[in-house]
Amino acid sequence: MLEIVYQDENYVAINKPSGLLVHRSFLDKRETQFAMQMLRDQLGQHVFPVHRLDRPTSGILLFALSSEAARDMNQVFIEGKIEKRYLALVRGFAPEHVYLDRPLKEHLDKIADKFADQDKAPQEAQTEFNCLHQASLPIPFGKFPSIRYSLVECFPKTGRKHQIRRHLKHLAHPILGDVNHGDNKHNHFFFDHFGLQRLMLFATRLKFVHPYTKQEITIRANLGEEMLNICAQLGWPSSEQDYQ
């Protein structure tokens, strides 16, 4: 049963678990569960995804309940009239505030994007980052006497593939558990020490003006007990309200 965090007559949002694909893909033929099909069966009606969320990322995933509602919400995304907030647990002491404007070359899949333009110019990409908490564990690691972590608030202004993950890698603060853009030595230590093996990126808030009611809508998703337990171990606040 998926956790529904928002629903009206036009839209429904779930708190997608890490590891769950949004919809069927021939690139993952072995998978049997998909958020779109699960939500369709749960509601007993068709649903239409209006934005993407990477498979390993957890948090708010918004669907429309009709093709018309999907079209109108897609326009909200296209026009950038939506605020997306993520929280990321990263390596190192992140700076207090960074606005990164760094174009990203599109990552193409060898199979799915076989006929795509391989020489496409980098696309503009901007992300705002705020460091909320920092922690240091007195455990030597490599040439460093301790291990440092930060909890970073992320506001992507554009929607490029893996944008937050790639921008944080550029800042030398990769997300824990990121096998594509992260630090695998730290990933292994993190799993051994905390017992959690997943990408530590959470889509926690979505804010927009409803296309039909014209009211401002704010949707929130909880981090979950596993992340809150890690926050407590790092000496940070450990209740959901502290991260809303």
Steps between C-alpha positions, in 0.01 A plus 500: 500500500648833391490794738275771354606845622260711291183443300226708338270441205780570250830396661649250742849487649679211669809468714692270266734254671864488395559227242154512343479579129241754386377288206591199289823520302661254264829590668377328819321196366546305823302746710142414589389803702455855374358806673258586219345154480489460879323834543260419216403175671479669840263773375318288245556750218764608251768745614738715294849592626578870461867502604791263559668371810813288471455140606731525806351834614210491744230759558225691326386366165203679344242343269200640316166319494427591136700574187367858502614557859838352409534740205416802714736401782777426250466860388558615860825302503606623156449862605701443819210604721565227751735479798666164555689444825730207572716403795832327437747340739843574355868441565699781663411837648289673236508882472219695664351610169577439132313594184653282232446593136677222313377360167476122479555281198209262459574149619389261225426132544676272251177311430211738566673800339677316217358736235527823702737782410830395658651846460222706658631812674490512881167623638471780752457377857468692825466373857490688829652328804474581871693307765266420791720284725857372526647212698839339552565140606832441681591216267816521287430454130775501240727798565240677714470471881119502490199454275284801426139519384256777413127515448431722202175660385478499119279713274544404133395783269522280190422133451802331347565129549684435828541877537528514879729198511732638231506852641588373849775284351639813330503674839702204641210405729357187339182347637546193718387185326539645150660219299517704177626839620616431855798377700483119516745475791277728706193313377644172633592658832156657530330164444729320745458768768131589465361188332312692233569443132314753288543840338464755779290742296144585603238702310337661802287787370315612188338843479289638214185692412225254413413532129125493571432633851784757476582427864860452617557133573785370717556125509739349754648153540666356809861385502418173677631327812824375343616850412381644831703236684811606308428864581483409869831313479659808342369724779239673285128549574313172462134580443322544167386852593864612516540431128178636354 
